[in-house]
Amino acid sequence: MISPDHSITAENMRFAPYWWDAACPSASENGPLPPVADVVVVGSGYTGLRAALLLARAGRQVVVVDREDPGSGAARRNAGFLGRVLKKSFLGLRNSRGLEHATHVYRELDQAYQTLMVFIAEEEIDCFAARDGRFIGATSPAHYELLARELEAVNKHLGLPYAMVGRHEVRKELATDIYHGGATIPDLGSLHPGFYHQGLLERNAAAGVMIRGQTDVTGIVRQNGPYRFLVTTTAGNLAARDVIVATNGYTTARLGWWSRRVIPFQGYMAATEELAPELVRKIIPHRRVVIDTDTNIDFFRPAPDSNRILLGGATAGGMQSADEIALKLHAIMALALPDLRQVKLSHVWTGFCAGTFDLMPHAGGRDGLWHAMGYNFAGVTMGSYLGHKIAQQILGDPEGRTVFSQDPFPTMPFYRGKPWFMPAAMKYFDWKDGKTARTPLDRLKAH
Ligand SMILES: Cc1cc2nc3c(=O)[nH]c(=O)nc-3n(C[C@H](O)[C@H](O)[C@H](O)COP(=O)(O)OP(=O)(O)OC[C@H]3O[C@@H](n4cnc5c(N)ncnc54)[C@H](O)[C@@H]3O)c2cc1C
């Protein structure tokens, strides 16, 4: 048991997402579930709400249910980075599946990002969506070379912009000396996850979607008749023509087929206390979001709505208490950003992402039972995109076609949704990163 260390944490540090200060999940309207619906959506994050919105606007009667208050999953806990990358690199995909497939996947990743920005603008969702760019810090000279090769290939085949940053220029992007150079992706962006989700909730309510929190789905059973599923929940049962499972890293064991296909892993984040504006400008001069090239990444960003730095890392580190998380994340911050060594953390929090056995997101279904999940840390764009695609598929719109529906959704023998292998897998990733990576953070991770 680790006790609070008030040299690194504020007296009133909150064990809750920073985003919740301005956009806390709240209880949905009460009331009984209707006996039937055209579509029942399980999960009220971005995936569920983007699907529900399109379906309701197309005239379907849609009910979204969530076992917690709406938005209590990763939707209001994430870092708000908007990207177009996966854990599978473009070159890795090209080598395993060929150039055409890799180009197709990365073209859709870009489309997911671009369409999200258009959606937010058209819907006038005020969520600090901005294209300030991303800086990727290379954790070793070898990673720098790999990054240069990857970005050059993406630029050649998709025309997407980037600029390499030499080791001596890193401080123009981030007040650190730990990286061996890096790259900027100037057009990538970020948002405030809480406000984006709140905007989605409001658009859904206006479109007539019924949203019910504190409603845990305990079973989805096929039955005869036009309402071909009986959805059993802790708040009563309802029948539906179509069901979408949109539960990502929070998929419960009772959702058996899906829980055998996603690997929940816990992410950790922290926010600093309010800083002087000039200190934030010194730390991240161009207000870009920052990640590194490791498999188990560390990441930093300026808060969009205050003078704080937000950071994350140590994914799947098995930490449970606020004090443990604060100790680890403060150590990361002090090593990476020495100007913040004396700064205290005001918030720490955690949330669940979903990995998959092929490191790819999956969306699909048939005969009325649909899913979209497994975003491998890229769910703000991909959840939004694939939620929308699934709704298009249900509506029979050919625009719903996506490369992420093509491959079977893999599982592993004996896997039942409890990733007992995760600590060992993360140790392996840290060891692998540590073999080539050469930053003080990698030494911290290896211990
Ligand atoms: C710390 C952290 C940082 C991250 N940073 C980024 C980032 O910067 N950029 C990015 O793109 N992605 C990021 N992610 C990932 C991203 O947040 C997720 O991929 C995304 O939110 C998934 O959205 P979703 O709608 O599919 O699922 P969620 O928002 O997680 O919602 C799933 C919902 O399903 C509900 N549910 C589960 N089981 C049941 C059931 N049986 N009955 C009813 N309801 C159920 C849960 O209560 C939950 O509300 C991060 C994740 C974490 C945890």
The ligand as a Tripos MOL2 file, in Angstrom:
@<TRIPOS>MOLECULE
LIG
   53    58     1     0     0
SMALL
NO_CHARGES

@<TRIPOS>ATOM
      1 C1         -6.5780    6.3510  -20.6210 C.3       1 LIG1
      2 C2         -7.0320    6.1960  -22.0480 C.ar      1 LIG1
      3 C3         -6.5250    7.0590  -23.0250 C.ar      1 LIG1
      4 C4         -6.9450    6.9130  -24.3540 C.ar      1 LIG1
      5 N1         -6.5180    7.8300  -25.2730 N.ar      1 LIG1
      6 C5         -6.9930    7.7820  -26.5470 C.ar      1 LIG1
      7 C6         -6.6410    8.7890  -27.4680 C.ar      1 LIG1
      8 O1         -5.9480    9.7430  -27.1470 O.2       1 LIG1
      9 N2         -7.1300    8.6840  -28.7330 N.ar      1 LIG1
     10 C7         -7.9450    7.6410  -29.1220 C.ar      1 LIG1
     11 O2         -8.3460    7.6030  -30.2860 O.2       1 LIG1
     12 N3         -8.3200    6.6750  -28.2340 N.ar      1 LIG1
     13 C8         -7.8730    6.7410  -26.9630 C.ar      1 LIG1
     14 N4         -8.2780    5.8070  -26.0490 N.ar      1 LIG1
     15 C9         -9.2130    4.7430  -26.4890 C.3       1 LIG1
     16 C10       -10.6300    5.2790  -26.6550 C.3       1 LIG1
     17 O3        -11.0120    6.0460  -25.5410 O.3       1 LIG1
     18 C11       -11.6190    4.1180  -26.8330 C.3       1 LIG1
     19 O4        -11.1540    3.2850  -27.8630 O.3       1 LIG1
     20 C12       -13.0090    4.6190  -27.1710 C.3       1 LIG1
     21 O5        -13.4900    5.4760  -26.1780 O.3       1 LIG1
     22 C13       -13.9550    3.4440  -27.3440 C.3       1 LIG1
     23 O6        -15.2550    3.9570  -27.5020 O.3       1 LIG1
     24 P1        -16.4930    2.9980  -27.4000 P.3       1 LIG1
     25 O7        -17.6930    3.8090  -27.6040 O.co2     1 LIG1
     26 O8        -16.3320    1.8590  -28.3510 O.co2     1 LIG1
     27 O9        -16.4020    2.3780  -25.9390 O.3       1 LIG1
     28 P2        -16.5320    3.0510  -24.4990 P.3       1 LIG1
     29 O10       -16.5620    4.5300  -24.5680 O.co2     1 LIG1
     30 O11       -15.5090    2.4340  -23.6250 O.co2     1 LIG1
     31 O12       -18.0000    2.6090  -24.0470 O.3       1 LIG1
     32 C14       -18.3290    1.2590  -23.8440 C.3       1 LIG1
     33 C15       -19.5450    1.2420  -22.9190 C.3       1 LIG1
     34 O13       -20.1120   -0.0710  -22.8960 O.3       1 LIG1
     35 C16       -20.7510   -0.2210  -21.6390 C.3       1 LIG1
     36 N5        -21.0070   -1.6460  -21.4160 N.ar      1 LIG1
     37 C17       -20.1250   -2.6640  -21.3500 C.ar      1 LIG1
     38 N6        -20.7440   -3.8410  -21.1440 N.ar      1 LIG1
     39 C18       -22.0780   -3.5760  -21.0660 C.ar      1 LIG1
     40 C19       -23.2380   -4.3590  -20.8410 C.ar      1 LIG1
     41 N7        -23.1570   -5.6790  -20.6610 N.pl3     1 LIG1
     42 N8        -24.4510   -3.7480  -20.8050 N.ar      1 LIG1
     43 C20       -24.5510   -2.4040  -20.9960 C.ar      1 LIG1
     44 N9        -23.4740   -1.6160  -21.1990 N.ar      1 LIG1
     45 C21       -22.2590   -2.1690  -21.2450 C.ar      1 LIG1
     46 C22       -19.7590    0.3900  -20.6680 C.3       1 LIG1
     47 O14       -20.3610    0.7480  -19.4440 O.3       1 LIG1
     48 C23       -19.2440    1.5970  -21.4700 C.3       1 LIG1
     49 O15       -19.8960    2.7930  -21.1120 O.3       1 LIG1
     50 C24        -7.8740    5.8980  -24.7190 C.ar      1 LIG1
     51 C25        -8.3910    5.0590  -23.7360 C.ar      1 LIG1
     52 C26        -7.9900    5.1980  -22.4160 C.ar      1 LIG1
     53 C27        -8.5610    4.2920  -21.3680 C.3       1 LIG1
@<TRIPOS>BOND
     1     1     2 1
     2     2     3 ar
     3     2    52 ar
     4     3     4 ar
     5     4     5 ar
     6     4    50 ar
     7     5     6 ar
     8     6     7 ar
     9     6    13 1
    10     7     8 2
    11     7     9 ar
    12     9    10 ar
    13    10    11 2
    14    10    12 ar
    15    12    13 ar
    16    13    14 ar
    17    14    15 1
    18    14    50 ar
    19    15    16 1
    20    16    17 1
    21    16    18 1
    22    18    19 1
    23    18    20 1
    24    20    21 1
    25    20    22 1
    26    22    23 1
    27    23    24 1
    28    24    25 2
    29    24    26 1
    30    24    27 1
    31    27    28 1
    32    28    29 2
    33    28    30 1
    34    28    31 1
    35    31    32 1
    36    32    33 1
    37    33    34 1
    38    33    48 1
    39    34    35 1
    40    35    36 1
    41    35    46 1
    42    36    37 ar
    43    36    45 ar
    44    37    38 ar
    45    38    39 ar
    46    39    40 ar
    47    39    45 ar
    48    40    41 1
    49    40    42 ar
    50    42    43 ar
    51    43    44 ar
    52    44    45 ar
    53    46    47 1
    54    46    48 1
    55    48    49 1
    56    50    51 ar
    57    51    52 ar
    58    52    53 1
@<TRIPOS>SUBSTRUCTURE
     1 LIG1         1 GROUP 0 **** ****
